[in-house]
């Protein structure tokens, strides 16, 4: 009974809040005009034509077209560069692509040391001229220079690796590096010389097929553990001999250097003493010259003074000298207001007696 009452109450609530209008149903039909339909059809045609009639050659690729049906069947000599090119569908024509950038062939047993985009093959096993075997890691850097020759002589796709450079790599390295002895592998100039020889031989084989080798680089080489140990011990002994020889030469050179330094010090001391003696001699010469010139100047001054006295004496001996003395005495007496002199006796002075005054002052007459 209680459940029935609850259901009845819920139905009343739903009836109370139920909307009194029906929601409209929208029936939308998209009608496209003939122009839009035409543009869409044209777009579909362009996409289909692009995907089926046009082929894109990337910047790092060469394009070689092969015509299978139609006029001029076979491999076309024209090399297609970067861009879009017309290729007829349904197997009538086909565009093959070959790389135009640098290619690397790594001969190594350690793939982690190889280039990420390189073709990796096992390391080369080289027998040296003295009968030992060495495992050599080599990087061969090359490129396709004539894609038409590569395609027609070697083949499409990756056949330029499989049928081109890989079969020639190890035999050429054995022929060139095999001329080295066990110790020659540690001689960088000789090793590089044989690497360059291998590069020339590879180019002789591959350039006629459209491939050019730029570098052959020997990156690492390893003998068997026993041979490697013997070589390392011998090299250590050789290095010890070279070290002793170098130390002996260094000692000789140090002795020469010490002798040169000592000689230089002695030369410096001698030159400094010479300089001091020169300075002392020049100072003495300067002092002598100075004293001589001062003595000559003093002599000239004294001679001039003597001459002045002589001339003055001569002037005083001439006529009028007595009067000049009198005048000088008169000048001496000129400033005196009163002079008291005795006027009687033998020493008396009569100022009115001029002759007596002249006699008093020992003034001689002009005629005498």
C-alpha positions in Angstrom: 0.0 0.0 0.0 2.8 2.4 0.8 4.5 1.7 -2.5 1.4 2.5 -4.4 1.0 5.7 -2.5 4.6 6.7 -3.3 4.1 5.9 -7.0 1.0 8.0 -7.1 2.8 10.9 -5.5 5.6 10.7 -8.0 3.2 10.7 -10.9 1.5 13.8 -9.6 4.9 15.6 -9.3 5.9 14.6 -12.9 2.5 15.9 -14.1 3.0 19.2 -12.2 6.4 19.9 -13.7 5.9 18.4 -17.2 6.1 21.0 -19.9 2.8 21.8 -21.6 4.3 22.1 -25.1 6.0 19.6 -27.4 9.6 20.0 -28.5 9.7 20.7 -32.3 11.7 18.2 -34.5 14.1 19.9 -36.9 14.6 18.1 -40.2 17.7 19.8 -41.8 18.5 19.0 -45.4 21.8 20.4 -46.8 21.3 21.6 -50.3 24.5 22.3 -52.3 24.5 24.5 -55.3 25.9 23.2 -58.6 29.0 25.5 -58.3 30.0 23.9 -54.9 29.4 20.5 -56.3 31.6 21.3 -59.3 34.4 22.6 -57.1 34.3 19.5 -54.9 34.4 17.3 -58.0 37.3 19.3 -59.4 39.1 19.0 -56.1 38.6 15.2 -56.1 39.9 15.0 -59.7 43.0 17.1 -58.7 43.7 14.8 -55.7 43.3 11.7 -57.8 45.5 13.1 -60.6 48.2 14.2 -58.1 48.3 10.8 -56.5 48.2 8.8 -59.8 49.8 11.0 -62.4 52.4 13.1 -60.5 55.5 11.8 -58.8 57.6 13.9 -56.4 61.4 13.7 -56.5 63.0 14.8 -53.2 66.0 17.2 -53.0 68.3 14.2 -52.0 67.1 12.0 -54.9 67.6 11.3 -58.6 64.6 10.2 -60.7 64.9 7.6 -63.4 61.7 7.0 -65.5 61.0 3.7 -67.1 58.3 3.6 -69.9 56.7 0.2 -70.1 53.8 0.9 -72.4 53.8 3.5 -75.1 56.3 5.4 -77.2 60.0 5.2 -76.3 59.7 2.2 -74.1 62.6 1.4 -71.8 64.8 3.4 -69.4 64.8 7.1 -70.2 68.3 8.8 -70.3 66.9 11.9 -68.8 67.7 12.3 -65.0 64.8 13.9 -63.2 65.7 16.5 -60.6 63.8 17.7 -57.6 60.1 18.5 -58.2 56.8 17.0 -59.5 57.0 15.0 -62.7 54.3 13.4 -64.8 54.1 9.6 -64.6 51.3 7.8 -66.4 49.4 5.3 -64.2 48.3 1.7 -64.6 51.8 0.5 -65.0 52.4 2.5 -68.2 55.3 4.4 -66.6 57.3 4.1 -63.4 59.6 6.5 -61.6 62.6 4.9 -59.8 64.6 6.9 -57.3 68.2 6.8 -56.3 70.0 8.8 -53.6 72.1 11.8 -54.6 73.6 12.5 -51.1 76.6 11.0 -49.5 76.4 7.3 -48.8 78.4 5.4 -46.2 79.4 1.7 -46.1 80.6 0.6 -42.6 82.6 -2.6 -42.3 82.6 -3.2 -38.6 81.7 -5.7 -35.9 80.5 -3.0 -33.6 77.2 -1.5 -34.9 77.0 1.0 -32.1 80.1 2.8 -33.5 78.7 3.0 -37.0 76.8 5.9 -38.5 73.0 5.9 -38.0 72.2 5.9 -41.8 75.1 3.8 -42.9 74.9 0.3 -44.5 76.6 -2.0 -42.0 78.6 -5.1 -43.0 81.1 -7.3 -41.0 84.6 -6.0 -40.5 87.2 -6.8 -43.1 89.7 -9.7 -42.4 93.1 -8.7 -43.8 96.1 -11.0 -44.0 99.3 -8.9 -43.6 102.3 -9.4 -45.8 104.1 -11.2 -43.0 101.3 -13.8 -42.6 99.2 -12.5 -39.7 95.5 -11.7 -39.7 94.0 -8.4 -38.6 90.3 -7.3 -38.3 89.9 -3.9 -39.7 87.0 -1.5 -39.3 86.6 0.6 -42.4 84.3 3.5 -43.5 83.8 3.9 -47.2 82.2 7.2 -48.2 80.9 7.3 -51.7 78.1 8.9 -53.8 76.2 8.2 -57.1 77.4 10.6 -59.8 75.7 9.0 -62.8 72.3 7.5 -61.8 71.5 6.4 -65.4 74.6 4.2 -65.4 73.9 2.9 -61.9 70.3 2.0 -62.9 71.1 0.4 -66.3 74.3 -1.4 -65.2 73.7 -2.4 -61.6 70.0 -2.0 -61.1 67.3 -0.1 -59.2 66.7 0.4 -55.5 69.5 -0.7 -53.2 71.3 -2.8 -55.8 74.0 -0.1 -56.0 75.0 -1.3 -52.5 74.3 -5.1 -52.8 75.7 -5.5 -56.4 77.8 -2.4 -56.6 80.1 -1.4 -53.8 79.7 -4.2 -51.2 81.2 -7.0 -53.4 84.2 -4.9 -54.3 84.9 -3.4 -50.9 86.6 -6.3 -48.9 88.6 -7.8 -51.9 90.0 -4.3 -52.7 90.9 -3.7 -49.0 92.6 -7.1 -48.8 94.6 -6.3 -51.9 95.7 -2.9 -50.7 96.0 -3.2 -46.9 97.4 -6.7 -47.3 100.7 -5.1 -48.5 101.3 -3.8 -45.0 103.2 -5.7 -42.4 102.0 -6.3 -38.8 103.8 -3.2 -37.5 103.0 -1.1 -40.6 99.4 -0.9 -39.4 100.7 1.3 -36.5 102.4 3.6 -39.0 99.8 6.2 -39.8 101.4 7.5 -43.1 101.8 4.0 -44.5 98.2 3.1 -43.4 96.8 6.2 -45.1 98.8 5.5 -48.2 97.3 2.0 -48.6 93.8 3.4 -47.8 94.2 5.9 -50.7 95.4 3.0 -52.9 92.2 1.1 -52.0 90.1 4.2 -52.9 91.8 4.5 -56.3 91.2 0.8 -57.0 87.5 1.1 -56.0 87.1 4.1 -58.3 88.7 2.2 -61.2 86.0 -0.5 -60.7 83.0 1.6 -59.9 83.3 4.9 -61.8 82.3 3.2 -65.0 79.1 2.1 -63.2 78.3 5.7 -62.0 79.7 5.5 -58.5 82.5 7.6 -57.1 84.4 6.8 -53.8 85.4 10.0 -51.9 87.2 8.4 -48.9 88.3 5.1 -47.5 88.9 5.6 -43.7 90.5 2.9 -41.5 89.0 3.6 -38.1 90.1 0.7 -36.0 92.1 -2.5 -36.4 92.7 -5.5 -34.0 94.9 -8.6 -34.1 94.3 -11.8 -32.2 94.8 -11.4 -28.4 98.2 -13.1 -28.4 99.6 -11.2 -31.4 98.1 -8.0 -30.0 99.8 -8.6 -26.6 103.2 -9.3 -28.3 102.8 -6.2 -30.5 101.9 -4.0 -27.5 104.9 -5.4 -25.5 107.2 -4.7 -28.4 105.8 -1.3 -28.9 106.2 -0.5 -25.2 109.9 -1.6 -25.4 110.4 0.5 -28.5 108.8 3.4 -26.8 111.0 2.9 -23.7 114.1 3.0 -26.0 112.7 6.1 -27.7 112.1 7.6 -24.3 115.6 7.0 -23.1 117.0 8.4 -26.4 114.8 11.4 -26.1 115.9 11.9 -22.4 119.6 11.6 -23.5 119.1 14.2 -26.2 117.2 16.4 -23.8 120.1 16.1 -21.3 122.6 17.1 -24.0 120.4 20.0 -25.0 119.9 21.1 -21.4 123.8 21.1 -20.9 124.1 23.2 -24.0 121.4 25.5 -22.7 123.1 25.8 -19.3 126.4 26.6 -21.0 124.8 29.2 -23.2 123.1 30.7 -20.2 126.3 30.9 -18.2 128.2 32.4 -21.2 125.4 34.9 -21.5 125.6 35.9 -17.9 129.4 36.3 -18.1 129.0 38.4 -21.3 126.4 40.5 -19.5 128.7 41.1 -16.5 131.7 42.0 -18.8 129.5 44.4 -20.7 128.2 46.0 -17.5 131.8 46.5 -16.3 132.7 48.0 -19.6 129.8 50.3 -19.3 130.7 51.3 -15.8 134.3 52.0 -16.9 133.1 54.0 -19.8 130.8 56.0 -17.5 133.7 56.6 -15.1 136.1 57.6 -17.9 133.5 60.0 -19.3 132.9 61.5 -15.9 136.6 62.1 -15.4 136.9 63.6 -18.8 134.0 65.8 -18.0 135.4 66.9 -14.7 138.9 67.6 -16.2 137.3 69.6 -19.0 135.2 71.5 -16.5 138.1 72.3 -14.2 140.2 73.4 -17.2 137.6 75.7 -18.5 137.0 77.1 -15.0 140.8 77.7 -14.5 141.0 79.4 -17.9 138.0 81.6 -17.0 139.6 82.5 -13.6 142.9 83.3 -15.3 141.1 85.5 -17.8 139.2 87.3 -15.0 142.4 87.8 -13.0 144.3 89.0 -16.0 141.5 91.4 -16.7 141.5 92.6 -13.1 145.3 93.1 -13.3 145.0 94.9 -16.6 142.3 97.1 -15.1 144.6 98.0 -12.1 147.5 98.6 -14.5 145.4 100.9 -16.7 144.0 102.7 -13.6 147.6 103.2 -12.3 148.7 104.4 -15.7 145.8 106.8 -15.7 146.7 108.1 -12.3 150.3 108.7 -13.4 149.2 111.1 -16.2 148.6 114.8 -16.2 146.0 116.2 -13.9 146.2 113.2 -11.6 147.2 115.4 -8.7 144.2 117.7 -9.3 141.9 114.7 -9.6 143.1 113.6 -6.2 142.5 117.1 -4.9 139.1 117.1 -6.3 138.4 113.8 -4.7 139.6 115.1 -1.4 137.4 118.2 -2.0 134.5 115.9 -2.5 135.4 114.1 0.8 135.5 117.5 2.6 132.4 118.7 0.8 130.0 117.3 3.4 131.8 118.9 6.4 130.4 122.1 7.7 133.1 123.0 10.2 136.7 121.9 10.3 138.9 123.0 13.2 142.6 123.2 12.2 145.5 124.8 14.0 146.6 128.1 12.3 149.9 128.7 14.0 153.0 126.7 14.3 154.7 124.5 11.9 151.5 122.4 11.4 149.2 125.4 11.1 146.9 125.7 8.2 146.0 128.9 6.5 143.1 128.3 4.3 143.8 131.4 2.4 147.3 130.2 1.5 146.5 127.9 -1.6 150.1 127.0 -2.1 150.4 125.9 1.4 147.2 123.8 1.0 148.5 122.1 -2.1 151.7 121.4 -0.4 149.8 120.0 2.6 148.0 117.6 0.3 151.1 116.8 -1.7 149.6 118.0 -4.8 152.2 118.7 -7.4 151.9 121.5 -9.9 150.7 120.8 -13.3 154.0 121.8 -15.0 155.8 119.3 -13.0 
